[in-house]
Amino acid sequence: MITNRISIAPALSAFGLALCAAAAPALAGDGTNLFGMLAQDTQMVMVFDAADARDSTLLQKGFQKLLALQPAAQARLAELGIDPMKDVDTVVLAAGGLKTLDNMDDAKSFVLIIEGRLPKDKLAKMDGGDAFGDIVTGAARARRHKGIEIHTRDDTDAAFVGDRLFFTRKGKMKAQIDLALGKAKAKSVVGSGKAKKMRATLAATDTAADLWMAILVPDQARKDMEKEGIVANSVSAGVNFTTDLALSVRIDSSNEDGARKAVALIQGQLGQATGAMTQFGLAKAAKSISVIQDKAAIKLAITFTEAEINSILTLAGSAFGG
């Protein structure tokens, strides 16, 4: 089963979103060429431009540390002959029809797209196990649509369309193949009138970032945030990997007055937040925080040094028993 959960806390939730994104599996290119392959009800898009970020020593070190915590996945990747830092160019995750942002199981549409140099034959012949082998398996029931073989296991469909690997909910792959082949443009983010808000959110997103995400805030989540004094119609975030890790977040409010009030609220909480960060060895990150208003948008930014990232990983490892 494919699931993905993102937790949002009011007020400073945008930083949480960006941190979740930074910890997610890597997403060919900046992903903008794939918008026509996303369903018209898409509310969330996350893209990792691995091809652009793979030269970052910070990313390489971080990925190796994360992979070391998953020996089974590491063994399966080796068996398939996949080196994610060399063979994967882009990963795109998109979901739509969301009622909340903390439960992707409720998504009406869901797709994961991977671009790169992937061993099609090996993936199709895997018979069980974890990682791709648990989804694309020789024991899975296969069928065809428009000449493309669809593999199904449990509640997940998987298929190669050209060199791209797609994963969807069970029974949703045929519609996804139509989008991927350009046969259903009117039902995509690019061509549908229903996707106007999503297109506007994507247009305001920094898609040049190594890792970026754009979200249309569902009604219930928006109401919860309004209780805390923040009116958010959409949220976008970007992460860039250099010698440091730089996060930027944009929250689009309904009007300038709402953005002004939200900035004041967040700035009022910064003292407590930066104090706690300093105690945990994140003094430089605390000093780098900026919160500004740009018309009806709220912009936040923070930069973590490599040492601070290692500190965070150490704390996380301790908190979750290694």
N, C-alpha and C positions, 0 to 999 in steps of 0.2 A: 504494500500500500504506500502511496505517496502522500505524505503529510508534511505540513510546515506550519509552525506556530510562531507568531510574533506577539510579544507582549508590549502594550503601550500604557504608560503611566501618564496622567495629565501633566500639565505645566511643562516640564522639561522632557516630555515624551520624545521629542525629535531626536535628542541625543541617544536615547535608547534604541530608536529605530536604526540609526546609523551604526551603532555598535553591533546590533543584531546582524545587519548587513555585512559588516566587516568580518563576522565570524562564520558567515555562510559559505557553502562550497563555491569555488570560483565559477563566471558566465561567459561567434568570431567577430572581431571589430567592436564597434560601440553599440551594436544591437539595433541601431536605427533602421537598418536594412530589413529587419524582420518584423516591423510593425504591421505589415500587411498580412502576416501569418498569425496575428493575435485576434481573438474573438472580439466582436463589437461590445460585449458587456465587460471587457477587461477593466478592472479597477486598480490592479497592482501590477507593476512591472519591475523586475530586478535584473540587472545585467552586470556581469563581470567580464571586462575586456582583458582576458588573460594574455592575449597576444601582445597587448600594449604594456602590461604590467610585469611580464615575466622577467624582465631584466632587473627588477628591484630586488636587491639582496635582502631587504626587510621582509618582503613577501615570501621569498624562497625559504628564509629561516623559519618564518611563521608557519608556512605550509608543512615543512618537514616536521616541525614539532607537533602539529595537529595530526599528521599522518602516523607519527610514531605512537600516538594514543589509540590507533585503530589498526592493530597488526593484521586482522583478518582482511580488512579492506586493502591494506598495503600488499598482502600476499596475492589477492585476487587481481589487483592492477598489474602486478608483476607477471602473473600467469597470462593475462590478456596482452601483455607487452605494451601497456599504456603508461607513459610518463606524463602525468597531468600538466606539469610545468612546461613540457615541450609539445605535447600532442593535442592538448585542448586549447582552442583559440577563444571561444566564447561560450558562456552559459547564460541562457535567458529563462527566467521563471516568470510566468504571468498567471493571474487568477482573476476571476470576475464573478459577479453575482454575490458578493460578500455581504453578510449582515453585520459582522464585526471584523476586527483585525486580529483577533487572538485565536481564531479557529479556522484554519484553511479547509477543514473537513466540510464546511458548509458551502464552499465555493461551487457555483454552478458550472463554471468553466475553469480548467486548470491545464497548463501545458509547461513542460520543461523541454527546452531545445538546447542541444549541445552541438557545437561546430568544432571541427578539428580533423585530425588524422586518426580515425577510429577503426579498429579491425572488425569489419562487418561480419566476416565469416566466423571468427572466434566468438563474437557476442551471440550470434544466432545459434551456435552449437552448444553453448553452456547449458548444463542440465542441473540446475539447482545451485545453492550456495547463497552468497550475499552480493552486495553491490549490484552491478548490471546483471550478473548471473542469476540473481534472484528474481529478476523481472523479465529479461530476454532469455528465454530458456528453450532448449531443444524439446523439453517435455511439454511446453506450452502449446495451446491450441492456436494454430495459425490460419489466417484467411487472407484474402486479397481484396483490395479496393483500388480501382484505377491502375491495376498492374503492380501495386505495392503490397508487400506482405506485412500483415499485422500480427504481432504476437500478443497473446493475452495470458496473464497470470494473475489470479486472485482478482483484485479490483483495478488492475493497471493494464493499459494497452501500450505497446511500444512498436515503433516502426522507423525504418530509414527512408527518408525522402531525399533522394540524391545522396549527398554525403552528410546530411544533417540527421541527427538522431532525435526523435520525438518521443515523449512520454505524455500520456493523458489518462483521464479516468477511463474505466472500462466502458466501451460502447461509444466513446467520443472521438476515436481516432479517424473515422471516415470523414467527419466534418473538418477535422484538423488537416487531413491530407488535402481536402479541397482548398482550404486556405493556403496551404503550403505550395500548392500547384498554381495558385492564382486564379482558381475557378470560382471563388466566392468573395471577391473584393468588396461587394456591397455589404457583406456581413463581417467585415474586418474593422479594426481600429482606424485604418486609413480611409476606408470608403463609406462607412456607415454614419448616418446622421445622428444615431444614438450615441456615438463615441465622441461627440464634439467636446465634452468636458475633459475626456481623457486626452484628446489631442492637445488641448490648451495646457494641460498639466505637463505633458511631455515637452511641449515647446518651451516651457519655463524651467525645465530640468537641465542640469549640467551633464549632458550625455557624453562629454569629453572626459569625464572622470574615469579612473580605472574601474571603479565599482560604483554603480548608481542605481537609484530606485525612485519610482514615482508612484504615489498612491492617491486615489480619490477616497476621501474619508467617508465611510458608510454613515448613514443617518444616526444610528445608535451611538457610534463612537464620537460623532460630532456633538451629540447632545451631552455625552459624558464630559467631553472637554470643555463645553460651554459652562458646565457647572463649576469648573475651576477657573473660569474667566478667559478662556481661549477659544476664539471662533476659528475653526480650521476647515476649509473646504478641500484642501489638498496638501500633501506633504511630499517633498522631494529631498533626496540626500545624495551626496557624492563623497567618495573616498578616494584619495590619491596616495599611492605608495611610492615614497622616495627614500631618503635616509630616515624620514619620520613618517608618521601616518596622519594625514590631514583630513578631517571630517568637516563637511559643510551641510547645513540643513536649511531648507526654505519651507516656511509654512505660509500658505496663501489664505488670508482672512477674507471676510466679506467686504470690508471697507477699511479706510485709513484709520478711522477712530478705533475700530476693533483691534487693528494691528498695534496702535499706540498703547492701548490698555494692556494688551498681551505682553508687549516688550517691558512695560513698567512692572508687570507682575513677575515676569521671569527675572528681571534685574534685581527685584526685591528679594529673590530667593538665592541669588548667586553667592552672597556672602557665606551662607551656611554650607552651600554645596562646595565652594572652593576651599573652605576650611577643612571639610571632611576629606577632600582630595589631597590636600597637602599632608594630612596625617597619614595617608596611605602611600606617600612617596610620589605623588603626582603633582608636585608643585609647579613645574614648568607648564604642564597641561592646564592647570588651574589659571595661571597667568595669561595663557593664550586665548582664553574664552572671550568671544565677542558676541554681543546680541544687539542687533540694530533693526530699525524699521526702514523699509523701502516701499513707500506708498502703502498698499494694502498687504504687503508681504512682511514676514518676520524672518530675519536671516540670522542663523547661529553658526559659529565656527569654533573648532578646537583642534589643537595639534598635539599628538603624543610622540615623545621620543622613543627610540628603540628600547632604552632602559626602562621607561615607564610601561611599555607594552609587555616586556618580560615580567615586570612587577605584577601587572594585571593577570598574566597567565599563571604566575606562581600563586597569587591569591585565589584565583579560580580553582586551581588544582587542589589547594588546601581545603577550600570550601566544599568541593565535590569529591573529596577522598582520593585525589590524584587522577 
